[in-house]
């Protein structure tokens, strides 16, 4: 019970046992299966698929943050729409910095996506700031 209060569990993931023999593979696989079903703090399962890691997903993530801070979409944690214009401007400026730093290194699709998102966010920011 005292170990549970500390908030972590130690699992032996070594391949060999004390005698130097190879451990049973079935026992090694079972703990991993149990961990995937655990609930994350937000109530979602940890085993949910994440989006592909690429440039467009990074820009999309930053633009989602900007839209949340512009009050355009609800915050996923609270479910409330809240405006925080300085934080929205920071997200938009970060995307603009990425545009500047990646100039000439993006393919046509990435460049078009970045320009479109940035133009849309800037327009929304100007409308909210009025």
Residue frames as a rotation matrix with the C-alpha (Angstrom) as fourth column:
UNK 1
0.568 0.823 0.000 0.00
0.823 -0.568 0.000 0.00
0.000 0.000 -1.000 0.00
UNK 2
0.404 -0.493 -0.771 2.88
0.171 -0.787 0.593 2.38
-0.899 -0.372 -0.233 0.76
UNK 3
-0.650 -0.662 0.374 4.30
0.458 0.052 0.888 1.73
-0.607 0.748 0.269 -2.72
UNK 4
-0.064 0.727 0.683 0.99
0.986 -0.061 0.157 2.78
0.156 0.684 -0.713 -4.32
UNK 5
0.721 0.365 -0.589 1.05
0.537 -0.832 0.142 6.15
-0.438 -0.418 -0.795 -2.57
UNK 6
-0.203 -0.899 -0.388 4.37
0.260 -0.432 0.864 7.06
-0.944 0.075 0.321 -4.21
UNK 7
0.505 0.564 -0.653 2.73
-0.417 -0.503 -0.757 7.16
-0.756 0.655 -0.019 -7.65
UNK 8
0.130 -0.448 -0.884 5.02
-0.968 0.135 -0.211 4.88
0.214 0.884 -0.417 -9.62
UNK 9
0.840 0.125 0.528 5.61
-0.242 0.957 0.159 1.19
-0.486 -0.261 0.834 -10.19
UNK 10
-0.167 -0.945 -0.283 8.94
-0.908 0.036 0.418 -0.45
-0.385 0.326 -0.863 -10.92
UNK 11
0.879 0.420 0.227 8.79
-0.272 0.831 -0.485 -3.27
-0.392 0.364 0.845 -13.48
UNK 12
-0.133 -0.949 0.287 11.73
-0.234 0.312 0.921 -5.46
-0.963 0.055 -0.263 -14.38
UNK 13
0.826 0.440 -0.352 12.04
-0.403 0.024 -0.915 -5.35
-0.394 0.898 0.197 -18.17
UNK 14
-0.222 -0.971 -0.092 15.38
-0.845 0.145 0.514 -7.11
-0.486 0.192 -0.853 -18.43
UNK 15
0.240 0.267 -0.933 15.63
-0.849 0.523 -0.068 -9.90
0.470 0.809 0.353 -20.97
UNK 16
-0.248 -0.451 -0.857 17.47
0.004 0.885 -0.466 -12.34
0.969 -0.119 -0.218 -18.69
UNK 17
0.843 0.538 -0.013 16.59
-0.030 0.070 0.997 -13.64
0.537 -0.840 0.075 -15.22
UNK 18
0.684 -0.568 0.458 18.92
-0.684 -0.278 0.675 -14.00
-0.256 -0.775 -0.578 -12.18
UNK 19
0.428 -0.494 0.757 20.43
0.146 0.864 0.482 -17.21
-0.892 -0.096 0.442 -13.55
UNK 20
-0.516 -0.640 -0.570 21.23
-0.417 -0.393 0.819 -15.69
-0.748 0.661 -0.064 -16.94
UNK 21
-0.639 0.376 0.671 18.48
0.673 0.696 0.250 -17.56
-0.373 0.611 -0.698 -18.75
UNK 22
-0.887 0.383 0.258 16.12
-0.068 -0.660 0.748 -15.88
0.457 0.646 0.611 -21.22
UNK 23
-0.719 0.682 0.134 12.87
-0.282 -0.110 -0.953 -14.85
-0.636 -0.723 0.271 -19.54
UNK 24
-0.363 0.718 0.594 9.50
0.807 0.561 -0.185 -16.08
-0.466 0.413 -0.783 -20.74
UNK 25
-0.955 -0.047 0.291 8.33
0.227 -0.749 0.622 -13.76
0.189 0.661 0.726 -23.55
UNK 26
-0.122 0.991 0.047 4.63
0.592 0.034 0.805 -14.14
0.797 0.126 -0.591 -22.67
UNK 27
0.311 0.201 -0.929 5.09
0.931 -0.263 0.254 -12.63
-0.193 -0.944 -0.269 -19.21
UNK 28
-0.674 -0.651 -0.349 7.05
0.543 -0.757 0.364 -9.78
-0.501 0.056 0.864 -20.72
UNK 29
-0.810 0.389 0.439 4.24
0.279 -0.403 0.872 -8.87
0.516 0.828 0.218 -23.15
UNK 30
-0.027 0.918 -0.396 1.36
0.902 0.193 0.386 -8.91
0.431 -0.346 -0.833 -20.62
UNK 31
-0.151 0.013 -0.988 2.24
0.742 -0.659 -0.122 -5.74
-0.653 -0.752 0.090 -18.63
UNK 32
-0.958 -0.223 -0.182 2.36
0.049 -0.749 0.661 -3.68
-0.284 0.624 0.728 -21.80
UNK 33
-0.566 0.816 0.118 -1.15
0.436 0.175 0.883 -4.75
0.700 0.551 -0.455 -22.75
UNK 34
0.090 0.598 -0.796 -2.45
0.996 -0.055 0.071 -3.67
-0.001 -0.800 -0.601 -19.34
UNK 35
-0.500 -0.391 -0.772 -0.87
0.495 -0.861 0.115 -0.23
-0.710 -0.324 0.625 -19.60
UNK 36
-0.957 0.093 0.274 -2.53
0.206 -0.448 0.870 0.64
0.204 0.889 0.410 -22.92
UNK 37
-0.135 0.990 -0.033 -6.00
0.675 0.116 0.729 0.49
0.725 0.076 -0.684 -21.38
UNK 38
-0.382 -0.050 -0.923 -5.26
0.861 -0.382 -0.336 2.99
-0.335 -0.923 0.189 -18.61
UNK 39
0.673 0.668 0.319 -7.09
0.726 -0.679 -0.111 6.28
0.143 0.306 -0.941 -18.58
UNK 40
-0.473 -0.765 0.437 -5.18
0.662 -0.636 -0.397 9.50
0.582 0.102 0.807 -19.16
UNK 41
-0.802 0.124 -0.584 -5.83
0.432 -0.555 -0.711 12.53
-0.412 -0.823 0.391 -16.91
UNK 42
-0.766 0.515 -0.385 -8.23
-0.625 -0.735 0.261 13.97
-0.149 0.441 0.885 -19.52
UNK 43
0.077 0.833 0.548 -10.35
-0.522 0.502 -0.690 10.81
-0.849 -0.233 0.473 -19.46
UNK 44
0.613 0.064 -0.787 -9.02
-0.772 0.261 -0.580 9.57
0.169 0.963 0.209 -22.80
UNK 45
0.879 -0.370 0.301 -7.26
0.248 0.894 0.373 6.26
-0.407 -0.254 0.877 -23.18
UNK 46
0.206 -0.906 -0.370 -3.53
-0.442 -0.424 0.791 6.49
-0.873 0.001 -0.487 -23.65
UNK 47
-0.409 -0.392 0.824 -3.65
0.398 0.736 0.548 4.03
-0.821 0.552 -0.145 -26.54
UNK 48
0.699 0.709 -0.093 -5.52
0.249 -0.363 -0.898 6.45
-0.670 0.605 -0.430 -28.83
UNK 49
0.157 -0.664 0.731 -3.77
0.987 0.129 -0.094 7.01
-0.032 0.736 0.676 -32.16
UNK 50
0.109 -0.238 -0.965 -1.92
0.221 -0.941 0.257 10.28
-0.969 -0.242 -0.050 -32.50
UNK 51
0.946 0.224 -0.233 -1.70
-0.153 -0.322 -0.934 12.27
-0.284 0.920 -0.271 -35.74
UNK 52
0.562 -0.772 0.298 1.25
0.802 0.420 -0.425 11.68
0.202 0.478 0.855 -38.01
UNK 53
0.367 -0.537 -0.760 4.28
0.345 -0.680 0.647 13.78
-0.864 -0.499 -0.064 -37.11
UNK 54
-0.117 -0.411 0.904 4.90
0.987 -0.147 0.061 16.14
0.108 0.900 0.423 -40.01
UNK 55
-0.937 -0.350 0.026 5.14
0.347 -0.935 -0.072 19.85
0.049 -0.058 0.997 -40.71
UNK 56
-0.449 0.841 0.303 1.43
-0.168 -0.413 0.895 20.30
0.878 0.351 0.326 -41.44
UNK 57
0.339 0.579 -0.741 0.43
0.641 0.434 0.633 18.67
0.688 -0.690 -0.224 -38.15
UNK 58
-0.468 -0.569 -0.676 2.74
0.874 -0.409 -0.261 21.07
-0.128 -0.713 0.689 -36.30
UNK 59
-0.953 0.156 0.258 1.19
-0.057 -0.933 0.355 24.08
0.296 0.324 0.899 -38.03
UNK 60
-0.094 0.983 -0.158 -2.29
0.054 0.163 0.985 22.66
0.994 0.084 -0.068 -37.41
UNK 61
0.089 0.059 -0.994 -1.53
0.938 0.330 0.103 22.20
0.334 -0.942 -0.026 -33.70
UNK 62
-0.797 -0.439 -0.415 -0.28
0.553 -0.807 -0.209 25.77
-0.244 -0.396 0.885 -33.34
UNK 63
-0.790 0.560 0.251 -3.26
-0.236 -0.655 0.718 27.13
0.566 0.508 0.649 -35.27
UNK 64
0.084 0.816 -0.571 -5.64
0.495 0.464 0.735 25.14
0.865 -0.344 -0.365 -33.04
UNK 65
-0.277 -0.272 -0.921 -4.06
0.952 -0.204 -0.226 26.80
-0.126 -0.940 0.316 -30.03
UNK 66
-0.995 -0.094 -0.016 -4.54
0.089 -0.976 0.199 30.19
-0.034 0.197 0.980 -31.66
UNK 67
-0.434 0.900 0.034 -8.20
-0.087 -0.080 0.993 29.43
0.897 0.428 0.113 -32.43
UNK 68
0.100 0.413 -0.905 -8.83
0.875 0.396 0.277 28.36
0.473 -0.820 -0.322 -28.83
UNK 69
-0.485 -0.394 -0.781 -7.26
0.772 -0.612 -0.171 31.59
-0.410 -0.686 0.601 -27.57
UNK 70
-0.959 0.239 0.152 -9.26
-0.102 -0.793 0.601 33.64
0.265 0.560 0.785 -30.06
UNK 71
-0.551 0.795 0.253 -12.43
-0.377 0.034 -0.926 32.12
-0.745 -0.606 0.281 -28.61
UNK 72
-0.325 0.394 -0.859 -13.33
-0.927 0.048 0.373 30.54
0.189 0.918 0.350 -31.96
UNK 73
0.106 0.327 -0.939 -13.42
-0.108 0.942 0.316 27.00
0.988 0.068 0.135 -30.59
UNK 74
0.850 0.303 0.431 -13.97
-0.451 -0.007 0.893 25.66
0.273 -0.953 0.131 -27.07
UNK 75
-0.241 -0.912 0.331 -11.05
-0.956 0.164 -0.243 24.66
0.168 -0.375 -0.912 -24.87
UNK 76
-0.050 0.241 -0.969 -10.99
-0.286 0.926 0.245 20.83
0.957 0.290 0.023 -24.93
UNK 77
-0.789 -0.318 -0.525 -10.30
0.367 0.440 -0.819 20.62
0.492 -0.840 -0.230 -21.18
UNK 78
-0.872 0.435 -0.225 -12.88
-0.004 -0.466 -0.885 23.07
-0.490 -0.771 0.408 -19.87
UNK 79
-0.350 0.757 0.552 -15.38
0.930 0.351 0.108 23.02
-0.112 0.551 -0.827 -22.74
UNK 80
0.505 0.493 -0.708 -15.62
0.483 -0.842 -0.242 26.83
-0.715 -0.220 -0.663 -22.49
UNK 81
0.331 -0.384 0.862 -14.81
0.796 -0.377 -0.474 29.43
0.507 0.843 0.181 -25.15
UNK 82
0.630 -0.217 -0.746 -12.41
0.477 -0.650 0.591 32.01
-0.613 -0.728 -0.306 -23.75
UNK 83
0.814 -0.370 0.448 -10.50
0.229 -0.504 -0.833 34.86
0.534 0.781 -0.325 -25.38
UNK 84
0.536 -0.759 -0.370 -6.84
0.321 -0.222 0.921 35.48
-0.781 -0.612 0.125 -24.64
UNK 85
1.000 -0.006 0.015 -5.67
0.012 -0.393 -0.920 37.76
0.012 0.920 -0.393 -27.45
UNK 86
0.358 -0.934 -0.008 -2.02
-0.918 -0.354 0.177 38.09
-0.168 -0.056 -0.984 -26.32
UNK 87
-0.200 -0.408 0.891 -1.66
-0.295 0.892 0.342 34.29
-0.934 -0.194 -0.299 -26.23
UNK 88
0.680 0.481 0.553 -3.41
0.418 0.365 -0.832 34.00
-0.602 0.797 0.047 -29.62
UNK 89
0.873 -0.414 -0.257 -0.99
-0.485 -0.686 -0.543 36.58
0.048 0.599 -0.799 -31.04
UNK 90
0.004 -0.911 0.413 1.92
-0.812 0.238 0.532 34.57
-0.583 -0.338 -0.739 -29.65
UNK 91
0.077 0.100 0.992 0.73
0.252 0.961 -0.117 31.42
-0.965 0.259 0.048 -31.44
UNK 92
0.927 0.303 0.221 0.24
0.295 -0.225 -0.928 33.35
-0.232 0.926 -0.298 -34.70
UNK 93
0.625 -0.765 -0.155 3.68
-0.778 -0.627 -0.041 34.94
-0.066 0.146 -0.987 -34.37
UNK 94
-0.082 -0.632 0.771 5.19
-0.419 0.724 0.549 31.48
-0.904 -0.278 -0.324 -33.79
UNK 95
0.455 0.315 0.833 3.65
0.577 0.608 -0.546 30.25
-0.678 0.728 0.095 -37.05
UNK 96
0.991 -0.114 -0.067 4.95
-0.129 -0.723 -0.678 33.38
0.029 0.681 -0.732 -38.82
UNK 97
0.244 -0.954 0.177 8.43
-0.845 -0.119 0.521 32.67
-0.476 -0.277 -0.835 -37.45
UNK 98
0.003 -0.178 0.984 8.19
0.154 0.972 0.175 29.11
-0.988 0.151 0.030 -38.79
UNK 99
0.860 0.353 0.369 7.24
0.420 -0.077 -0.904 30.52
-0.291 0.932 -0.215 -42.19
UNK 100
0.782 -0.606 -0.146 10.28
-0.623 -0.753 -0.209 32.77
0.017 0.254 -0.967 -42.16
UNK 101
0.006 -0.852 0.523 12.71
-0.770 0.330 0.547 30.09
-0.639 -0.406 -0.654 -40.95
UNK 102
-0.072 0.022 0.997 11.50
0.267 0.964 -0.002 27.40
-0.961 0.266 -0.076 -43.36
UNK 103
0.651 0.338 -0.679 11.35
-0.465 -0.530 -0.709 29.59
-0.600 0.778 -0.189 -46.49
UNK 104
0.154 -0.562 -0.812 12.65
-0.963 0.097 -0.250 27.59
0.220 0.821 -0.527 -49.43
UNK 105
-0.835 -0.533 0.137 12.67
-0.550 0.794 -0.258 24.28
0.029 -0.291 -0.956 -47.52
UNK 106
-0.283 0.823 0.492 9.00
-0.272 0.422 -0.865 23.30
-0.920 -0.379 0.104 -47.80
UNK 107
-0.790 0.145 0.595 7.24
0.589 0.448 0.673 21.45
-0.169 0.882 -0.440 -50.57
UNK 108
-0.801 0.472 0.367 4.38
-0.094 -0.705 0.703 23.19
0.591 0.529 0.609 -52.40
UNK 109
0.133 0.908 -0.396 1.63
0.396 0.318 0.861 21.59
0.908 -0.272 -0.318 -50.28
UNK 110
-0.001 -0.211 -0.978 3.30
1.000 -0.019 0.003 22.53
-0.020 -0.977 0.211 -46.98
UNK 111
-0.918 -0.392 -0.068 3.95
0.386 -0.919 0.084 26.09
-0.095 0.051 0.994 -48.15
UNK 112
-0.527 0.804 0.275 0.35
-0.073 -0.365 0.928 26.54
0.847 0.469 0.250 -49.33
UNK 113
0.273 0.625 -0.731 -1.02
0.685 0.407 0.604 25.11
0.675 -0.666 -0.318 -46.06
UNK 114
-0.337 -0.510 -0.791 1.21
0.917 -0.368 -0.153 27.38
-0.213 -0.777 0.592 -43.97
UNK 115
-0.982 -0.053 0.183 0.31
0.114 -0.934 0.339 30.51
0.153 0.354 0.923 -45.94
UNK 116
-0.246 0.969 0.035 -3.41
0.079 -0.017 0.997 29.73
0.966 0.248 -0.072 -45.85
UNK 117
0.262 0.318 -0.911 -3.49
0.880 0.309 0.361 29.04
0.397 -0.896 -0.198 -42.12
UNK 118
-0.580 -0.586 -0.566 -1.43
0.767 -0.626 -0.139 32.13
-0.273 -0.515 0.813 -41.33
UNK 119
-0.883 0.307 0.355 -3.61
-0.034 -0.796 0.605 34.43
0.468 0.522 0.713 -43.48
UNK 120
0.055 0.966 -0.254 -6.79
0.280 0.229 0.932 33.01
0.959 -0.123 -0.257 -41.93
UNK 121
0.133 -0.059 -0.989 -5.51
0.983 0.133 0.125 33.37
0.124 -0.989 0.076 -38.36
UNK 122
-0.854 -0.487 -0.184 -4.31
0.503 -0.863 -0.049 36.93
-0.135 -0.134 0.982 -38.94
UNK 123
-0.601 0.717 0.353 -7.69
-0.092 -0.502 0.860 37.90
0.794 0.484 0.368 -40.36
UNK 124
0.316 0.738 -0.597 -9.51
0.544 0.375 0.751 36.34
0.778 -0.562 -0.283 -37.39
UNK 125
-0.250 -0.496 -0.831 -7.15
0.964 -0.206 -0.167 38.07
-0.089 -0.843 0.530 -34.95
UNK 126
-0.965 -0.111 0.236 -7.75
0.162 -0.964 0.212 41.50
0.204 0.243 0.948 -36.53
UNK 127
-0.188 0.976 0.108 -11.53
-0.028 -0.115 0.993 40.98
0.982 0.183 0.049 -36.35
UNK 128
0.375 0.301 -0.877 -11.32
0.786 0.397 0.473 39.96
0.491 -0.867 -0.088 -32.67
UNK 129
-0.501 -0.705 -0.502 -9.00
0.861 -0.464 -0.209 42.81
-0.085 -0.537 0.839 -31.75
UNK 130
-0.671 0.286 0.684 -11.44
0.154 -0.849 0.506 45.46
0.725 0.445 0.526 -33.06
